[in-house]
């Protein structure tokens, strides 16, 4: 399959340097103030709580044994059906417990070692309803000759789709990734030479409407109750930018607007990612000065949070250290987890604490750190 940008821009680069992280010496998995809620996870990404306090975890999987050609960094890319969604019961979300797979068999694309997978990207809840977003798109499957029929059919049915989860089964709501890919084909002048592309990465549910942050198409897509996909907003970059915005997460604000975090903001160095506010279909930059945002959301009193995947940016520094930043309504910023979070991604807030998917590009079978979810009290 053709290499994808966005999360892959980051994930593939990290996969190429993971050995540096693991071999550089002992790593503290949790220190004061941080509790490991679940470990042994398979590339954990987006998080969401239901009204009963159960935590759902999107796991991108670890790829598989099916060779798919060359990946984004020149290495071999492998596919499998190792992705899924796991659940930590409410009784265990404070002290830590076992994460149980509630739905499995989702397409996963990764390097041979299973790091930096793409696939199941995000989860969202609305009351007792659970939704999910798959990454990438299936519009380019024709570029991979000789795919086994079973994998081909699964990829067509799943990649880039917005899903409703019911127990251990799922229903396809919309082919969001393919619709976004078509949008980029029609707007190639906006893509800095990198369109067409689509890689949905974040999802937020408001009533019966889904809002999807597409890190490849650089748009926020709207999926209505009938499965129709439209483009709510495109996120441009400043003059002189060397790459694109790469929106990775979207969250409903207390006033009903949407807040969106970026991975890059047009540049690879630290401090260039932005937070956008979208109201009445108009996107404006709310805050700037962040680095590699991957997850975001609000707490009940209106504070906004972002997870910063890699504080050194996407330059040559191999440090995996990340953080969570809280932005108060007046703009005051507080940083949590410094030196305790490593490649953090998904975000959720519950009962006075931040929950983050940690070591988010690591597979469950890794000899070093595996994917985790950690809890950080913030109030």
C-alpha positions as a Python dict, from the first residue, in 0.01 Angstrom:
ca = {
    (1, 'X'): (0, 0, 0),
    (2, 'X'): (116, 354, -62),
    (3, 'X'): (292, 519, 234),
    (4, 'X'): (69, 754, 430),
    (5, 'X'): (159, 1076, 601),
    (6, 'X'): (13, 1211, 924),
    (7, 'X'): (37, 970, 1214),
    (8, 'X'): (259, 761, 989),
    (9, 'X'): (492, 1061, 950),
    (10, 'X'): (547, 1027, 1320),
    (11, 'X'): (488, 657, 1376),
    (12, 'X'): (711, 533, 1097),
    (13, 'X'): (993, 763, 1207),
    (14, 'X'): (954, 638, 1562),
    (15, 'X'): (952, 278, 1445),
    (16, 'X'): (1284, 336, 1274),
    (17, 'X'): (1435, 471, 1599),
    (18, 'X'): (1258, 248, 1853),
    (19, 'X'): (1574, 47, 1906),
    (20, 'X'): (1743, 361, 2034),
    (21, 'X'): (1467, 411, 2290),
    (22, 'X'): (1472, 55, 2419),
    (23, 'X'): (1848, 6, 2424),
    (24, 'X'): (1945, 339, 2580),
    (25, 'X'): (1911, 209, 2937),
    (26, 'X'): (1651, 139, 3206),
    (27, 'X'): (1318, 312, 3162),
    (28, 'X'): (1081, 400, 3448),
    (29, 'X'): (738, 276, 3350),
    (30, 'X'): (561, 467, 3625),
    (31, 'X'): (676, 708, 3893),
    (32, 'X'): (509, 914, 4162),
    (33, 'X'): (167, 1039, 4054),
    (34, 'X'): (133, 794, 3768),
    (35, 'X'): (-53, 462, 3795),
    (36, 'X'): (-40, 199, 3524),
    (37, 'X'): (-403, 106, 3463),
    (38, 'X'): (-332, -154, 3195),
    (39, 'X'): (-16, -293, 3032),
    (40, 'X'): (62, -544, 2761),
    (41, 'X'): (-145, -348, 2510),
    (42, 'X'): (-101, -360, 2133),
    (43, 'X'): (-21, -9, 2004),
    (44, 'X'): (-286, 163, 2222),
    (45, 'X'): (-426, 486, 2080),
    (46, 'X'): (-759, 661, 2150),
    (47, 'X'): (-944, 629, 2482),
    (48, 'X'): (-1302, 688, 2596),
    (49, 'X'): (-1513, 632, 2908),
    (50, 'X'): (-1875, 524, 2911),
    (51, 'X'): (-2129, 661, 3165),
    (52, 'X'): (-2060, 363, 3395),
    (53, 'X'): (-1691, 445, 3427),
    (54, 'X'): (-1563, 167, 3202),
    (55, 'X'): (-1263, 261, 2990),
    (56, 'X'): (-1239, 164, 2621),
    (57, 'X'): (-903, 147, 2442),
    (58, 'X'): (-842, 150, 2068),
    (59, 'X'): (-556, -88, 1987),
    (60, 'X'): (-403, -58, 1641),
    (61, 'X'): (-263, -411, 1670),
    (62, 'X'): (81, -534, 1566),
    (63, 'X'): (37, -599, 1195),
    (64, 'X'): (83, -964, 1102),
    (65, 'X'): (262, -1205, 871),
    (66, 'X'): (124, -1085, 537),
    (67, 'X'): (391, -889, 340),
    (68, 'X'): (252, -568, 191),
    (69, 'X'): (558, -420, 27),
    (70, 'X'): (758, -121, 140),
    (71, 'X'): (648, 94, 432),
    (72, 'X'): (687, 471, 478),
    (73, 'X'): (1048, 455, 596),
    (74, 'X'): (1165, 208, 335),
    (75, 'X'): (1131, -101, 553),
    (76, 'X'): (895, -391, 495),
    (77, 'X'): (527, -345, 581),
    (78, 'X'): (319, -634, 710),
    (79, 'X'): (-53, -681, 759),
    (80, 'X'): (-279, -888, 978),
    (81, 'X'): (-605, -881, 1172),
    (82, 'X'): (-454, -806, 1514),
    (83, 'X'): (-633, -477, 1592),
    (84, 'X'): (-924, -436, 1829),
    (85, 'X'): (-1090, -255, 2117),
    (86, 'X'): (-1028, -344, 2481),
    (87, 'X'): (-1211, -255, 2801),
    (88, 'X'): (-1100, -189, 3157),
    (89, 'X'): (-1386, -223, 3405),
    (90, 'X'): (-1477, 74, 3621),
    (91, 'X'): (-1363, -111, 3934),
    (92, 'X'): (-1008, -122, 3797),
    (93, 'X'): (-958, 221, 3640),
    (94, 'X'): (-805, 372, 3955),
    (95, 'X'): (-588, 94, 4097),
    (96, 'X'): (-520, -82, 3767),
    (97, 'X'): (-653, -403, 3625),
    (98, 'X'): (-680, -629, 3327),
    (99, 'X'): (-781, -496, 2986),
    (100, 'X'): (-1013, -739, 2808),
    (101, 'X'): (-1063, -742, 2432),
    (102, 'X'): (-1428, -679, 2355),
    (103, 'X'): (-1400, -680, 1976),
    (104, 'X'): (-1115, -817, 1765),
    (105, 'X'): (-1017, -894, 1408),
    (106, 'X'): (-946, -545, 1278),
    (107, 'X'): (-694, -482, 1003),
    (108, 'X'): (-352, -378, 1130),
    (109, 'X'): (-52, -254, 928),
    (110, 'X'): (293, -241, 1089),
    (111, 'X'): (660, -309, 1052),
    (112, 'X'): (790, -662, 1095),
    (113, 'X'): (846, -603, 1468),
    (114, 'X'): (488, -481, 1518),
    (115, 'X'): (577, -127, 1625),
    (116, 'X'): (403, 187, 1503),
    (117, 'X'): (97, 8, 1371),
    (118, 'X'): (-187, 169, 1183),
    (119, 'X'): (-544, 48, 1208),
    (120, 'X'): (-789, 100, 1494),
    (121, 'X'): (-722, 463, 1582),
    (122, 'X'): (-987, 602, 1814),
    (123, 'X'): (-1301, 539, 2017),
    (124, 'X'): (-1583, 768, 2127),
    (125, 'X'): (-1891, 730, 2346),
    (126, 'X'): (-2233, 893, 2353),
    (127, 'X'): (-2435, 765, 2645),
    (128, 'X'): (-2420, 387, 2626),
    (129, 'X'): (-2324, 393, 2258),
    (130, 'X'): (-1967, 317, 2151),
    (131, 'X'): (-1814, 431, 1823),
    (132, 'X'): (-1473, 374, 1667),
    (133, 'X'): (-1258, 508, 1388),
    (134, 'X'): (-1025, 306, 1169),
    (135, 'X'): (-722, 474, 1016),
    (136, 'X'): (-593, 493, 659),
    (137, 'X'): (-834, 423, 368),
    (138, 'X'): (-909, 144, 123),
    (139, 'X'): (-906, 357, -192),
    (140, 'X'): (-550, 248, -271),
    (141, 'X'): (-576, -126, -225),
    (142, 'X'): (-524, -176, -596),
    (143, 'X'): (-159, -76, -549),
    (144, 'X'): (-91, -406, -370),
    (145, 'X'): (-110, -700, -612),
    (146, 'X'): (-197, -1050, -502),
    (147, 'X'): (-365, -976, -169),
    (148, 'X'): (-536, -1280, -18),
    (149, 'X'): (-910, -1244, -67),
    (150, 'X'): (-992, -1258, 304),
    (151, 'X'): (-750, -978, 390),
    (152, 'X'): (-858, -774, 88),
    (153, 'X'): (-1222, -801, 191),
    (154, 'X'): (-1145, -707, 550),
    (155, 'X'): (-940, -406, 436),
    (156, 'X'): (-1217, -284, 205),
    (157, 'X'): (-1475, -322, 482),
    (158, 'X'): (-1267, -163, 757),
    (159, 'X'): (-988, 76, 657),
    (160, 'X'): (-1083, 439, 710),
    (161, 'X'): (-1434, 352, 828),
    (162, 'X'): (-1637, 502, 1108),
    (163, 'X'): (-1797, 222, 1309),
    (164, 'X'): (-2063, 159, 1572),
    (165, 'X'): (-1965, -108, 1822),
    (166, 'X'): (-2228, -333, 1981),
    (167, 'X'): (-2091, -592, 2218),
    (168, 'X'): (-1836, -795, 2025),
    (169, 'X'): (-1964, -690, 1681),
    (170, 'X'): (-1953, -376, 1472),
    (171, 'X'): (-2154, -194, 1207),
    (172, 'X'): (-2005, 27, 938),
    (173, 'X'): (-2148, 381, 954),
    (174, 'X'): (-1944, 549, 681),
    (175, 'X'): (-1639, 511, 458),
    (176, 'X'): (-1490, 830, 600),
    (177, 'X'): (-1132, 766, 490),
    (178, 'X'): (-1235, 701, 129),
    (179, 'X'): (-1459, 1009, 124),
    (180, 'X'): (-1172, 1218, 259),
    (181, 'X'): (-936, 1067, 0),
    (182, 'X'): (-1177, 1170, -276),
    (183, 'X'): (-1191, 1520, -129),
    (184, 'X'): (-813, 1547, -146),
    (185, 'X'): (-815, 1426, -508),
    (186, 'X'): (-1042, 1719, -587),
    (187, 'X'): (-829, 1967, -386),
    (188, 'X'): (-475, 1865, -473),
    (189, 'X'): (-357, 2227, -476),
    (190, 'X'): (-401, 2231, -96),
    (191, 'X'): (-185, 1926, -31),
    (192, 'X'): (170, 2061, -63),
    (193, 'X'): (235, 1794, -324),
    (194, 'X'): (119, 1513, -94),
    (195, 'X'): (-247, 1475, -194),
    (196, 'X'): (-441, 1256, -249),
    (197, 'X'): (-425, 1104, 99),
    (198, 'X'): (-646, 1022, 395),
    (199, 'X'): (-573, 882, 740),
    (200, 'X'): (-852, 936, 997),
    (201, 'X'): (-705, 953, 1346),
    (202, 'X'): (-952, 1102, 1598),
    (203, 'X'): (-1327, 1092, 1656),
    (204, 'X'): (-1579, 1287, 1865),
    (205, 'X'): (-1950, 1210, 1892),
    (206, 'X'): (-2216, 1478, 1935),
    (207, 'X'): (-2567, 1332, 1938),
    (208, 'X'): (-2588, 1115, 1626),
    (209, 'X'): (-2311, 1301, 1444),
    (210, 'X'): (-1946, 1198, 1429),
    (211, 'X'): (-1660, 1443, 1380),
    (212, 'X'): (-1337, 1289, 1252),
    (213, 'X'): (-990, 1444, 1249),
    (214, 'X'): (-818, 1322, 933),
    (215, 'X'): (-443, 1352, 972),
    (216, 'X'): (-374, 1272, 607),
    (217, 'X'): (-637, 1493, 445),
    (218, 'X'): (-585, 1776, 699),
    (219, 'X'): (-957, 1815, 747),
    (220, 'X'): (-1228, 1766, 1005),
    (221, 'X'): (-1492, 1546, 847),
    (222, 'X'): (-1856, 1535, 956),
    (223, 'X'): (-2046, 1206, 943),
    (224, 'X'): (-2422, 1248, 982),
    (225, 'X'): (-2671, 992, 1111),
    (226, 'X'): (-2727, 858, 759),
    (227, 'X'): (-2356, 800, 700),
    (228, 'X'): (-2307, 1097, 467),
    (229, 'X'): (-1954, 1238, 492),
    (230, 'X'): (-1884, 1608, 439),
    (231, 'X'): (-1587, 1834, 504),
    (232, 'X'): (-1643, 2068, 796),
    (233, 'X'): (-1307, 2247, 784),
    (234, 'X'): (-963, 2231, 620),
    (235, 'X'): (-664, 2331, 834),
    (236, 'X'): (-405, 2534, 642),
    (237, 'X'): (-45, 2596, 746),
    (238, 'X'): (153, 2922, 775),
    (239, 'X'): (351, 3062, 485),
    (240, 'X'): (691, 2895, 465),
    (241, 'X'): (574, 2569, 620),
    (242, 'X'): (761, 2258, 510),
    (243, 'X'): (479, 2011, 570),
    (244, 'X'): (109, 2014, 654),
    (245, 'X'): (-102, 2062, 968),
    (246, 'X'): (-179, 1697, 1049),
    (247, 'X'): (-487, 1722, 1274),
    (248, 'X'): (-488, 1426, 1512),
    (249, 'X'): (-769, 1479, 1764),
    (250, 'X'): (-1104, 1655, 1797),
    (251, 'X'): (-1303, 1730, 2113),
    (252, 'X'): (-1635, 1892, 2197),
    (253, 'X'): (-1601, 2212, 2403),
    (254, 'X'): (-1849, 2313, 2674),
    (255, 'X'): (-1990, 2583, 2442),
    (256, 'X'): (-2061, 2327, 2167),
    (257, 'X'): (-1769, 2422, 1945),
    (258, 'X'): (-1494, 2178, 1845),
    (259, 'X'): (-1130, 2197, 1946),
    (260, 'X'): (-870, 2027, 1727),
    (261, 'X'): (-505, 1943, 1799),
    (262, 'X'): (-228, 1913, 1538),
    (263, 'X'): (74, 1688, 1519),
    (264, 'X'): (294, 1930, 1324),
    (265, 'X'): (139, 2263, 1228),
    (266, 'X'): (357, 2276, 918),
    (267, 'X'): (696, 2218, 1086),
    (268, 'X'): (883, 1927, 1246),
    (269, 'X'): (1059, 2113, 1527),
    (270, 'X'): (918, 2158, 1880),
    (271, 'X'): (661, 2425, 1957),
    (272, 'X'): (493, 2446, 1617),
    (273, 'X'): (171, 2251, 1671),
    (274, 'X'): (-152, 2447, 1723),
    (275, 'X'): (-496, 2407, 1875),
    (276, 'X'): (-787, 2516, 1656),
    (277, 'X'): (-1141, 2612, 1751),
    (278, 'X'): (-1417, 2539, 1499),
    (279, 'X'): (-1750, 2716, 1543),
    (280, 'X'): (-2022, 2755, 1279),
    (281, 'X'): (-1792, 2584, 1030),
    (282, 'X'): (-1514, 2843, 1074),
    (283, 'X'): (-1173, 2728, 1201),
    (284, 'X'): (-946, 2971, 1387),
    (285, 'X'): (-624, 2912, 1579),
    (286, 'X'): (-700, 2923, 1952),
    (287, 'X'): (-354, 2849, 2095),
    (288, 'X'): (-7, 2773, 1961),
    (289, 'X'): (329, 2659, 2096),
    (290, 'X'): (267, 2285, 2134),
    (291, 'X'): (468, 1987, 2013),
    (292, 'X'): (334, 1674, 1837),
    (293, 'X'): (-21, 1673, 1976),
    (294, 'X'): (-186, 1333, 1952),
    (295, 'X'): (-480, 1332, 2195),
    (296, 'X'): (-703, 1600, 2342),
    (297, 'X'): (-1018, 1666, 2542),
    (298, 'X'): (-1190, 1866, 2813),
    (299, 'X'): (-1262, 1812, 3180),
    (300, 'X'): (-1600, 1901, 3338),
    (301, 'X'): (-1491, 2252, 3440),
    (302, 'X'): (-1368, 2359, 3095),
    (303, 'X'): (-995, 2294, 3111),
    (304, 'X'): (-854, 2163, 2781),
    (305, 'X'): (-581, 1900, 2768),
    (306, 'X'): (-341, 1781, 2499),
    (307, 'X'): (-101, 1489, 2494),
    (308, 'X'): (236, 1574, 2342),
    (309, 'X'): (378, 1259, 2186),
    (310, 'X'): (741, 1361, 2164),
    (311, 'X'): (867, 1680, 2327),
    (312, 'X'): (1179, 1695, 2109),
    (313, 'X'): (966, 1710, 1794),
    (314, 'X'): (1022, 1493, 1490),
    (315, 'X'): (1383, 1588, 1440),
    (316, 'X'): (1692, 1373, 1502),
    (317, 'X'): (1659, 1358, 1884),
    (318, 'X'): (1542, 1003, 1962),
    (319, 'X'): (1406, 1082, 2309),
    (320, 'X'): (1061, 924, 2364),
    (321, 'X'): (966, 1164, 2643),
    (322, 'X'): (620, 1320, 2613),
    (323, 'X'): (379, 1506, 2840),
    (324, 'X'): (23, 1621, 2904),
    (325, 'X'): (-54, 1993, 2903),
    (326, 'X'): (-363, 2144, 3066),
    (327, 'X'): (-483, 2478, 2931),
    (328, 'X'): (-720, 2664, 3160),
    (329, 'X'): (-999, 2877, 3010),
    (330, 'X'): (-780, 3185, 3074),
    (331, 'X'): (-491, 3026, 2881),
    (332, 'X'): (-274, 2928, 3178),
    (333, 'X'): (-82, 2608, 3106),
    (334, 'X'): (21, 2329, 3342),
    (335, 'X'): (235, 2032, 3239),
    (336, 'X'): (189, 1682, 3380),
    (337, 'X'): (387, 1363, 3347),
    (338, 'X'): (719, 1517, 3250),
    (339, 'X'): (975, 1237, 3256),
    (340, 'X'): (700, 984, 3325),
    (341, 'X'): (523, 966, 2989),
    (342, 'X'): (678, 807, 2681),
    (343, 'X'): (520, 846, 2338),
    (344, 'X'): (177, 923, 2489),
    (345, 'X'): (-116, 934, 2252),
    (346, 'X'): (-485, 895, 2341),
    (347, 'X'): (-651, 1104, 2612),
    (348, 'X'): (-954, 1074, 2836),
    (349, 'X'): (-1062, 1250, 3155),
    (350, 'X'): (-1248, 1072, 3434),
    (351, 'X'): (-1319, 1151, 3799),
    (352, 'X'): (-1040, 1399, 3861),
    (353, 'X'): (-772, 1222, 3660),
    (354, 'X'): (-620, 1217, 3315),
    (355, 'X'): (-589, 885, 3135),
    (356, 'X'): (-328, 851, 2861),
    (357, 'X'): (-219, 570, 2631),
    (358, 'X'): (153, 544, 2702),
    (359, 'X'): (422, 377, 2487),
    (360, 'X'): (153, 406, 2224),
    (361, 'X'): (356, 265, 1932),
    (362, 'X'): (465, -49, 2116),
    (363, 'X'): (309, -392, 2056),
    (364, 'X'): (202, -631, 2329),
    (365, 'X'): (479, -880, 2244),
    (366, 'X'): (762, -625, 2260),
    (367, 'X'): (1077, -731, 2448),
    (368, 'X'): (1099, -382, 2597),
    (369, 'X'): (804, -166, 2700),
    (370, 'X'): (458, -266, 2583),
    (371, 'X'): (162, -38, 2528),
    (372, 'X'): (3, 96, 2845),
    (373, 'X'): (-273, 315, 2977),
    (374, 'X'): (-173, 531, 3273),
    (375, 'X'): (-369, 746, 3518),
    (376, 'X'): (-249, 1087, 3641),
    (377, 'X'): (-449, 1269, 3912),
    (378, 'X'): (-482, 1638, 3823),
    (379, 'X'): (-735, 1770, 4074),
}
